[in-house]
């Protein structure tokens, strides 16, 4: 005996698979965003360290001192 199937069941199943795929892609995008954010924070820290190191220097000669 064949199982009865509604006409929209295939569409709902496709929508479910499509949503799962979208959620996986979203998770990947969040991971990449997090990685980029960490790099930006590292660059900002390095910028502040460099700015503090060279604060008050007025010539290239004083950098070597």
GIURDA-V216853 format. One record per backbone hydrogen bond with DSSP energy under -0.5 kcal/mol. NH is the residue of the N-H (numbers start at 0). CO is the residue of the C=O. If there is no record, write none. Layout:
# GIURDA-V216853
[[NH,CO] [NH,CO]]
This chain:
# GIURDA-V216853
[[8,5] [11,7] [12,8] [13,9] [14,10] [15,11] [16,12] [17,13] [18,14] [19,15] [20,16] [21,17] [22,18] [23,19] [24,20] [25,21] [26,22] [27,23] [28,24] [29,25] [30,26] [31,27] [32,28] [33,29] [34,30] [35,31] [36,32] [37,33] [38,34] [39,35] [40,36] [41,37] [42,38] [43,39] [44,40] [45,41] [46,42] [47,43] [48,44] [49,45] [50,46] [51,47] [52,48] [53,49] [54,51] [56,53] [62,59] [63,59] [63,60]]
